[in-house]
Amino acid sequence: MKIKHILTISSLLLITISACNFPTSEQELQPGDVQTAAALTLQAILTPSKTSTVQPSLLPDTLTPTFAPTGTITPTYSVPILTIREQTNCREGPGQDYEVVFTYLQNKKLEILGRYDPTNYWLVKSSESSSGECWLWGEYVDVTGSFWVVPSLTPPPTKTPAPPAAPSIQKWDYFCNSVTGQMDVTITWKDNANNEAGYRVIRDNVPATELPTNSSSFTDVILLSSGESVTYFIEVHNVTGSVRSTPIKLTC
């Protein structure tokens, strides 16, 4: 169909050119002129025109930004140190159920080895301990250095406490006033225990008073008539029970 269409157009052009170039009285048509014009016209029709082609861009589809490397900040390590703020006991474990190893005074500095957060205790290096370490309660200390890197430790098992050693009465002084019927007495004993919770003074099998740990003397004032007697003994106790001294009997 396309070829037929081109031939039809060519025929019409040929006729038109022939009419336009028909010889006048002044000009005589030369042989071959009509064929040459028609051929040139047909060639122009059949020759496709050139179109410009846009070259694709050579730029990359996506531009990737680049960043300059930044430095890494490394924290400076310093030895974790514990400073005693108030006099406190260093124990075999993180709690009052453990035996006291040593009592440190204010401003003592010790290196921290570990921690036990549930009871707020710190394990420290201790030259006073036979094991080379002991536990301090965080309530009476200040910590400095890289203390956050010390490991969280499992506490050692608690020991079953032994009964305290019985006190031994060493001396007693008393005075009986026959006029007032009053007796003044002072009793002194040796503290043989190192794991006591406290002391009690027992008078005639009835507790007369409670005393704190490390106590070693007591003064009493009672009414006691001439010829009457009173018996004393000292009792030491802890969680396992109590132990009594040898009794003493005083008579006015």
Rosetta silent file (secondary structure, phi, psi, omega in degrees, C-alpha in Angstrom):
SEQUENCE: MKIKHILTISSLLLITISACNFPTSEQELQPGDVQTAAALTLQAILTPSKTSTVQPSLLPDTLTPTFAPTGTITPTYSVPILTIREQTNCREGPGQDYEVVFTYLQNKKLEILGRYDPTNYWLVKSSESSSGECWLWGEYVDVTGSFWVVPSLTPPPTKTPAPPAAPSIQKWDYFCNSVTGQMDVTITWKDNANNEAGYRVIRDNVPATELPTNSSSFTDVILLSSGESVTYFIEVHNVTGSVRSTPIKLTC
SCORE:     score description
SCORE:     0.000 S_00000001
   1 L     0.000  -39.305 -178.989    0.000    0.000    0.000 S_00000001
   2 H   -63.882  -39.941 -178.208    2.823    2.373    0.836 S_00000001
   3 H   -67.268  -40.353  178.687    4.486    1.824   -2.578 S_00000001
   4 H   -62.689  -39.498 -179.808    1.219    2.445   -4.419 S_00000001
   5 H   -64.077  -41.080  179.540    0.735    5.655   -2.475 S_00000001
   6 H   -65.801  -41.250 -179.517    4.227    6.862   -3.368 S_00000001
   7 H   -64.904  -36.419  179.164    3.727    6.031   -7.065 S_00000001
   8 H   -64.827  -45.565  179.371    0.456    7.947   -7.122 S_00000001
   9 H   -62.707  -40.746 -178.430    2.075   11.032   -5.631 S_00000001
  10 H   -62.992  -39.920 -179.830    4.987   10.727   -8.043 S_00000001
  11 H   -64.186  -42.674  179.499    2.637   10.601  -11.036 S_00000001
  12 H   -63.791  -42.080  179.117    0.800   13.724   -9.879 S_00000001
  13 H   -64.705  -37.858 -178.862    4.063   15.573   -9.359 S_00000001
  14 H   -63.626  -40.159  179.344    5.305   14.502  -12.758 S_00000001
  15 H   -66.534  -42.344 -178.603    2.203   15.883  -14.409 S_00000001
  16 H   -63.235  -44.550 -179.648    2.490   19.136  -12.448 S_00000001
  17 H   -63.662  -37.999 -179.316    6.141   19.577  -13.324 S_00000001
  18 H   -63.734  -39.119 -179.971    5.410   18.841  -16.938 S_00000001
  19 H   -68.389  -41.022 -177.988    2.743   21.514  -16.973 S_00000001
  20 H   -68.136  -31.019 -176.525    4.952   24.045  -15.251 S_00000001
  21 L  -100.180   18.428  178.284    7.815   23.358  -17.599 S_00000001
  22 L   -64.265  133.966 -173.779    5.767   23.361  -20.804 S_00000001
  23 L   -66.862  136.214  175.289    7.782   25.322  -23.405 S_00000001
  24 L   -92.202 -175.055 -179.845    6.788   28.852  -24.122 S_00000001
  25 L   -70.539  -27.974 -178.198    7.302   30.740  -27.222 S_00000001
  26 L   -87.029  -23.972 -173.167   10.555   32.121  -25.910 S_00000001
  27 L  -124.656  134.781  179.058   11.932   28.824  -24.472 S_00000001
  28 L  -105.964  128.904 -178.780   12.155   25.480  -26.081 S_00000001
  29 L   -71.302  128.071  179.881   12.073   22.388  -23.840 S_00000001
  30 L   -85.107  147.577  179.190   15.185   20.272  -24.162 S_00000001
  31 L   -61.710  138.624  177.433   14.906   16.494  -24.356 S_00000001
  32 L    90.002  -11.932 -178.698   15.405   14.758  -20.988 S_00000001
  33 H   -66.165  -41.267 -178.570   14.585   17.824  -18.828 S_00000001
  34 H   -64.011  -43.277 -179.337   11.204   16.474  -17.802 S_00000001
  35 H   -64.587  -37.507 -179.042   12.633   13.079  -16.805 S_00000001
  36 H   -66.236  -44.370 -179.971   15.434   14.689  -14.792 S_00000001
  37 H   -63.987  -41.600  179.459   13.094   16.904  -12.765 S_00000001
  38 H   -65.008  -39.418  179.991   10.759   14.032  -12.048 S_00000001
  39 H   -64.423  -41.296  179.594   13.621   11.830  -10.929 S_00000001
  40 H   -65.064  -39.349  179.275   14.924   14.476   -8.525 S_00000001
  41 H   -65.247  -43.589  179.359   11.471   14.969   -7.044 S_00000001
  42 H   -63.755  -38.580  179.378   10.977   11.244   -6.541 S_00000001
  43 H   -64.225  -37.946  179.539   14.394   10.927   -4.886 S_00000001
  44 H   -65.573  -35.883 -179.361   13.521   13.700   -2.418 S_00000001
  45 H   -70.589  -42.718 -175.074   10.304   11.928   -1.485 S_00000001
  46 H   -77.340  -18.096 -177.454   11.928    8.528   -1.028 S_00000001
  47 L   -85.906  116.518  179.981   14.951    9.817    0.978 S_00000001
  48 L   -69.027  143.647  178.639   14.108    9.932    4.747 S_00000001
  49 L   -77.326  147.748  179.114   15.072   13.071    6.571 S_00000001
  50 L   -83.551  135.941  177.159   17.716   12.852    9.276 S_00000001
  51 L  -115.594  148.639  179.786   16.648   13.561   12.858 S_00000001
  52 L   -75.300  145.774  179.737   18.890   14.501   15.720 S_00000001
  53 L  -114.339  127.540  179.225   19.439   11.920   18.455 S_00000001
  54 L   -84.674  119.983  179.027   19.789   12.941   22.082 S_00000001
  55 L   -73.424  137.457  178.508   22.619   11.061   23.716 S_00000001
  56 L   -64.964  151.948 -179.655   21.802    9.680   27.142 S_00000001
  57 L   -68.001  140.537  178.532   23.474   11.352   30.108 S_00000001
  58 L   -88.810    0.561  179.600   26.660    9.752   31.305 S_00000001
  59 L   -72.990  146.903  177.576   26.002   10.840   34.926 S_00000001
  60 L   -65.839  152.047 -179.122   25.232    8.047   37.411 S_00000001
  61 L   -62.463  -38.904 -175.691   21.607    7.517   38.353 S_00000001
  62 L  -129.542  131.118  176.312   22.275    8.026   42.071 S_00000001
  63 L   -92.697  123.005 -179.559   24.896   10.156   43.775 S_00000001
  64 L   -98.041  117.625 -179.489   26.209    8.529   46.960 S_00000001
  65 L   -70.040  149.117  176.516   27.449   11.055   49.546 S_00000001
  66 L  -113.653  145.147 -177.498   30.754   10.357   51.241 S_00000001
  67 L  -122.235  144.347  177.047   31.523   11.191   54.857 S_00000001
  68 L   -74.758  137.597  179.952   34.809   11.849   56.552 S_00000001
  69 L   -63.115  144.722  178.296   35.644    9.235   59.237 S_00000001
  70 L  -109.108  153.175 -178.890   35.168   10.309   62.849 S_00000001
  71 L   -78.263  157.152  177.948   37.347    9.335   65.803 S_00000001
  72 L  -102.793  128.698 -179.709   36.255    6.934   68.608 S_00000001
  73 L   -88.809  119.913  179.253   36.357    8.229   72.192 S_00000001
  74 L  -105.597  120.555 -179.131   37.761    5.621   74.587 S_00000001
  75 L   -64.693  146.889  179.935   37.106    6.265   78.318 S_00000001
  76 L   -83.844  129.102 -179.579   40.169    6.361   80.541 S_00000001
  77 L   -86.826  139.752  171.752   40.339    3.535   83.099 S_00000001
  78 L  -136.627  148.904 -175.368   41.349    4.194   86.694 S_00000001
  79 L   -61.089  127.102  178.048   41.627    1.729   89.571 S_00000001
  80 L   -69.927  127.631 -175.259   38.327    1.568   91.533 S_00000001
  81 E  -125.330  140.960  175.905   38.965    2.723   95.092 S_00000001
  82 E  -112.154  132.655  178.844   36.786    2.637   98.205 S_00000001
  83 E  -117.548  126.991 -179.438   37.294    5.203  100.989 S_00000001
  84 E   -70.504  123.217  178.327   35.915    4.579  104.491 S_00000001
  85 L   -91.490  -34.638  175.527   33.651    7.471  105.497 S_00000001
  86 L  -138.009  151.101  179.487   32.796    6.107  108.965 S_00000001
  87 L   -52.856  130.503 -175.981   34.342    3.326  111.036 S_00000001
  88 E  -152.634  159.287 -178.480   32.862    0.040  109.807 S_00000001
  89 E   -88.370  140.962  172.151   33.363   -3.720  109.891 S_00000001
  90 E  -103.797  128.020 -169.630   34.759   -5.711  106.985 S_00000001
  91 E  -116.098  170.654  179.268   33.142   -9.165  106.841 S_00000001
  92 L   -73.358  -17.298 -179.992   33.633  -12.565  105.256 S_00000001
  93 L  -151.889  173.580 -174.672   30.543  -12.022  103.109 S_00000001
  94 L   -82.880   68.674  178.308   28.075   -9.320  102.008 S_00000001
  95 L   169.192  165.754 -177.102   25.848   -9.167  105.083 S_00000001
  96 L   -76.366   -5.989  175.580   25.660   -9.138  108.861 S_00000001
  97 L   -78.415   -7.687 -179.084   25.263  -12.922  108.930 S_00000001
  98 L   -98.381  152.949 -178.772   28.978  -13.205  108.106 S_00000001
  99 L   -67.174  146.941  176.051   31.827  -13.033  110.590 S_00000001
 100 E   -77.130  129.335  178.612   33.710   -9.765  111.078 S_00000001
 101 E   -92.495  -45.809 -176.561   37.237   -9.929  109.659 S_00000001
 102 E  -160.758  153.371  176.446   38.511   -6.483  110.582 S_00000001
 103 E  -109.199  117.984 -178.566   37.231   -3.056  111.608 S_00000001
 104 E   -95.247  144.523  179.871   38.486   -0.219  109.407 S_00000001
 105 L   -92.547  169.316 -178.096   38.753    3.364  110.578 S_00000001
 106 L   -58.295  143.346  175.856   37.733    6.538  108.769 S_00000001
 107 L    76.981    3.409  175.063   39.672    7.599  105.623 S_00000001
 108 L   -69.453  135.154  179.911   41.122    4.141  104.958 S_00000001
 109 E  -110.520  134.695 -177.719   41.415    3.499  101.191 S_00000001
 110 E  -138.164  145.527  178.729   41.027    0.012   99.703 S_00000001
 111 E   -77.832  135.314 -178.894   40.986   -1.341   96.160 S_00000001
 112 E   -86.407  132.329  179.398   37.597   -2.650   94.983 S_00000001
 113 E  -108.774  -26.556 -177.410   37.520   -6.196   93.563 S_00000001
 114 E  -170.707 -178.128 -177.973   33.793   -6.835   93.139 S_00000001
 115 E  -147.595  159.115  172.102   30.284   -5.959   94.261 S_00000001
 116 E  -136.032   99.686 -170.706   27.016   -7.511   95.444 S_00000001
 117 H   -65.350  -36.832 -175.998   24.170   -5.126   94.591 S_00000001
 118 H   -56.803  -31.439  179.434   21.249   -6.745   96.520 S_00000001
 119 H  -115.491    7.407  176.997   22.807   -5.825   99.889 S_00000001
 120 L    58.827   51.627  177.767   25.005   -2.915   98.694 S_00000001
 121 E  -116.939  148.034  178.213   28.311   -4.548   99.633 S_00000001
 122 E  -117.478  134.234  173.454   31.748   -4.131   98.028 S_00000001
 123 E   -88.826  126.579 -175.998   34.485   -6.760   97.976 S_00000001
 124 E  -124.577  158.312  174.276   37.844   -5.112   98.674 S_00000001
 125 E   -77.322  127.641 -174.297   41.474   -6.164   98.802 S_00000001
 126 L  -135.723  117.478  176.334   42.443   -6.522  102.468 S_00000001
 127 L   -75.469  -16.391  179.617   45.882   -7.283  103.869 S_00000001
 128 L   -82.176  -12.992 -179.116   44.249   -7.744  107.293 S_00000001
 129 L   -94.880  141.921  179.146   42.178  -10.703  106.065 S_00000001
 130 L   -65.623  -26.328  178.480   43.650  -14.204  105.883 S_00000001
 131 L   -88.683   -7.872 -179.482   41.987  -14.641  102.477 S_00000001
 132 L    85.624    5.250 -179.809   43.297  -11.285  101.224 S_00000001
 133 E  -157.428  159.730  176.026   39.816   -9.806  100.823 S_00000001
 134 E  -159.986  172.559 -173.273   36.657   -8.904  102.731 S_00000001
 135 E  -110.303  134.958  178.386   33.260   -7.225  102.244 S_00000001
 136 E  -120.685  139.948  177.911   32.308   -3.664  103.235 S_00000001
 137 E   -73.404  135.076 -177.022   28.817   -2.172  103.414 S_00000001
 138 H   -71.990   -8.198 -177.460   28.324    0.690  100.956 S_00000001
 139 H   -66.922  -29.644 -173.701   26.433    2.804  103.495 S_00000001
 140 H  -115.091   24.254 -177.281   29.628    4.066  105.136 S_00000001
 141 E  -135.876  162.094  171.132   31.986    4.340  102.159 S_00000001
 142 E  -119.928  141.384 -179.274   32.658    6.453   99.063 S_00000001
 143 E  -117.943  141.173  178.217   33.748    4.896   95.769 S_00000001
 144 E  -136.988  174.898 -178.580   35.855    6.484   93.020 S_00000001
 145 L    80.314 -166.857 -176.506   37.615    5.359   89.854 S_00000001
 146 L   -83.847   61.071 -175.963   36.163    2.954   87.280 S_00000001
 147 H   -68.989  -19.648 -177.638   34.012    1.132   89.843 S_00000001
 148 H   -72.438  -12.323 -179.019   31.361    0.293   87.224 S_00000001
 149 H   -91.736   -9.040 -178.317   33.663   -2.264   85.574 S_00000001
 150 L   -70.250  145.392 -174.900   34.082   -4.463   88.666 S_00000001
 151 L   -73.650  151.628  171.614   32.201   -7.778   88.386 S_00000001
 152 E   -85.109  125.125 -170.550   28.987   -8.602   90.191 S_00000001
 153 L  -109.476  157.700  172.754   29.770  -11.575   92.428 S_00000001
 154 L   -90.131  128.061 -176.603   27.862  -14.424   94.033 S_00000001
 155 L   -68.055  150.694  176.258   28.210  -14.274   97.827 S_00000001
 156 L   -69.230  157.485  178.360   29.870  -17.166   99.640 S_00000001
 157 L   -64.607  144.326  178.617   27.620  -19.482  101.659 S_00000001
 158 L   -74.298  144.354  177.700   26.956  -18.346  105.207 S_00000001
 159 L   -85.563  147.737  173.137   28.556  -20.341  107.961 S_00000001
 160 L   -73.391  115.405 -175.060   26.507  -21.871  110.726 S_00000001
 161 L   -64.683  147.066  177.461   27.505  -19.693  113.674 S_00000001
 162 L   -89.263  156.613  175.238   29.030  -21.350  116.696 S_00000001
 163 L   -61.846  147.347  179.247   27.795  -20.684  120.223 S_00000001
 164 L   -70.782  153.941  176.841   29.650  -17.814  121.902 S_00000001
 165 L   -73.759  138.806 -176.943   32.341  -18.539  124.452 S_00000001
 166 L   -68.083  140.400  176.002   31.132  -18.147  128.023 S_00000001
 167 L   -72.664  155.845  177.430   32.356  -15.099  129.956 S_00000001
 168 E  -120.349  120.041 -179.345   34.465  -15.620  133.062 S_00000001
 169 E   -70.781  127.513 -175.700   33.772  -13.420  136.107 S_00000001
 170 E  -105.529  -30.863 -174.945   37.046  -11.990  137.333 S_00000001
 171 E  -156.822  147.490  172.642   36.099   -9.601  140.120 S_00000001
 172 E  -146.570  138.704  178.657   33.143   -8.390  142.162 S_00000001
 173 E  -127.517  136.186  177.626   32.861   -5.649  144.767 S_00000001
 174 E  -148.711  157.317 -179.615   29.823   -4.979  146.917 S_00000001
 175 E  -139.032  129.316  179.380   28.799   -2.934  149.951 S_00000001
 176 E  -106.744  126.210  177.800   25.843   -3.565  152.240 S_00000001
 177 E   -99.451  108.280 -176.313   24.310   -0.612  154.117 S_00000001
 178 L   -69.904  -22.894 -179.489   22.660   -1.997  157.232 S_00000001
 179 L   -75.406  -47.749 -176.972   20.862    1.290  157.901 S_00000001
 180 L   -92.185  -15.128 -177.331   19.175    1.611  154.512 S_00000001
 181 L    71.339   28.111 -176.980   19.160   -2.103  153.661 S_00000001
 182 E  -111.075  143.089  175.731   20.778   -1.316  150.311 S_00000001
 183 E  -121.299  130.967  173.652   23.548   -3.209  148.544 S_00000001
 184 E  -106.885  130.100 -177.285   25.808   -1.726  145.839 S_00000001
 185 E  -137.680  139.386  174.324   27.607   -4.277  143.650 S_00000001
 186 E  -126.578  127.263 -178.240   29.989   -4.067  140.685 S_00000001
 187 E  -117.436  134.085  178.006   30.833   -7.175  138.674 S_00000001
 188 E  -122.624  136.199 -179.394   33.669   -7.399  136.140 S_00000001
 189 E  -136.767  165.745  177.343   34.148  -10.276  133.675 S_00000001
 190 E   -95.170  128.934  178.093   36.324  -11.265  130.752 S_00000001
 191 L   -83.109  101.708 -177.304   34.709  -11.102  127.316 S_00000001
 192 L   -93.412   -6.800 -175.293   35.770  -14.419  125.771 S_00000001
 193 L   -95.842  151.998  173.237   33.397  -14.323  122.789 S_00000001
 194 L  -125.769    8.898 -179.455   33.973  -12.815  119.350 S_00000001
 195 L  -136.747   26.422 -177.449   30.587  -13.631  117.840 S_00000001
 196 L   -78.853  155.070  172.497   28.161  -12.526  120.527 S_00000001
 197 L   -97.348  -17.087  179.193   24.983  -10.560  119.915 S_00000001
 198 E   163.905 -178.644 -179.096   24.977   -9.167  123.459 S_00000001
 199 E  -125.986  155.578  171.952   25.072   -9.853  127.187 S_00000001
 200 E  -131.898  140.805  172.478   22.521  -10.260  129.958 S_00000001
 201 E   -99.594  122.054 -177.636   23.033   -9.916  133.690 S_00000001
 202 E  -105.645  124.309  178.582   20.976  -12.535  135.512 S_00000001
 203 E  -117.811  118.837 -178.126   20.058  -11.877  139.150 S_00000001
 204 L    49.590   45.546  176.470   18.457  -14.745  141.102 S_00000001
 205 L    66.682   17.384  176.922   17.547  -16.388  137.769 S_00000001
 206 E  -124.088  130.392  178.718   15.762  -13.256  136.536 S_00000001
 207 E   -59.338  125.554  179.717   17.259  -10.998  133.795 S_00000001
 208 E   -92.897  -35.400 -179.588   18.368   -7.759  135.432 S_00000001
 209 E  -164.968  160.446  174.013   19.561   -5.928  132.309 S_00000001
 210 E  -106.866  138.193 -179.707   20.639   -6.274  128.653 S_00000001
 211 E  -126.983  152.049 -178.802   24.129   -5.141  127.608 S_00000001
 212 L   -75.595  175.413  177.149   25.684   -4.646  124.147 S_00000001
 213 L   -60.742  153.702  178.179   28.482   -6.680  122.581 S_00000001
 214 L    67.287   14.666  176.016   31.975   -6.388  124.065 S_00000001
 215 L   -73.284  152.045 -178.179   30.598   -5.457  127.490 S_00000001
 216 L  -147.138    9.045  177.266   32.722   -6.473  130.480 S_00000001
 217 E  -157.338  160.350 -179.426   31.268   -4.844  133.623 S_00000001
 218 E  -156.830  140.035  176.500   27.998   -4.015  135.369 S_00000001
 219 E  -118.290  133.655 -176.743   26.956   -2.053  138.479 S_00000001
 220 E  -130.267  148.479  175.710   23.767   -2.870  140.362 S_00000001
 221 E  -130.183  120.038 -178.004   21.950   -1.318  143.333 S_00000001
 222 E  -136.909  165.181  172.933   19.368   -3.439  145.159 S_00000001
 223 E   -90.878  123.061 -178.431   17.625   -3.674  148.518 S_00000001
 224 L  -147.462  114.907 -177.527   19.084   -6.512  150.524 S_00000001
 225 L   -75.235  162.840  179.565   18.661   -6.879  154.271 S_00000001
 226 L   -60.804  133.196 -179.877   21.325   -8.164  156.586 S_00000001
 227 L    91.073   -9.459  179.429   21.686  -11.937  156.350 S_00000001
 228 L   -90.995  159.087 -178.154   20.092  -12.135  152.885 S_00000001
 229 E  -127.453  160.349  175.831   21.903  -13.336  149.757 S_00000001
 230 E  -142.043  144.573 -179.127   21.735  -12.728  146.014 S_00000001
 231 E  -116.503  134.038  178.186   23.170  -14.763  143.132 S_00000001
 232 E  -122.481  149.464  162.457   24.522  -13.304  139.880 S_00000001
 233 E  -151.639  159.839 -177.101   25.821  -14.752  136.651 S_00000001
 234 E  -106.874  132.332 -178.230   26.592  -13.265  133.238 S_00000001
 235 E  -117.014  130.007  175.495   24.947  -14.679  130.119 S_00000001
 236 E  -110.014  146.120 -175.380   26.239  -14.183  126.562 S_00000001
 237 E  -144.442  156.810  168.299   24.021  -14.929  123.550 S_00000001
 238 E  -150.320 -162.690 -173.732   23.820  -15.048  119.751 S_00000001
 239 L   -67.554  -19.260 -179.291   21.520  -16.697  117.187 S_00000001
 240 L   -83.950  -17.680 -177.561   22.517  -20.179  118.330 S_00000001
 241 E   141.894 -153.129 -176.527   21.493  -19.608  121.942 S_00000001
 242 E  -137.819  155.524  178.645   23.113  -18.467  125.174 S_00000001
 243 E  -134.657  140.313 -176.109   25.910  -19.519  127.511 S_00000001
 244 E  -111.082  154.430  174.525   26.302  -18.536  131.173 S_00000001
 245 L   -80.321  175.096  171.453   29.268  -17.843  133.404 S_00000001
 246 L   -69.281  132.814 -176.848   29.879  -19.510  136.721 S_00000001
 247 L   -73.111  156.456  172.134   27.497  -17.891  139.250 S_00000001
 248 E  -122.880  143.912 -179.732   28.593  -15.841  142.237 S_00000001
 249 E  -117.597  126.752 -177.420   26.654  -15.598  145.515 S_00000001
 250 E  -116.907  136.265 -178.056   26.788  -12.427  147.621 S_00000001
 251 E  -129.136  134.500  177.022   25.508  -12.161  151.213 S_00000001
 252 L   -87.306    0.000    0.000   25.032   -9.063  153.353 S_00000001
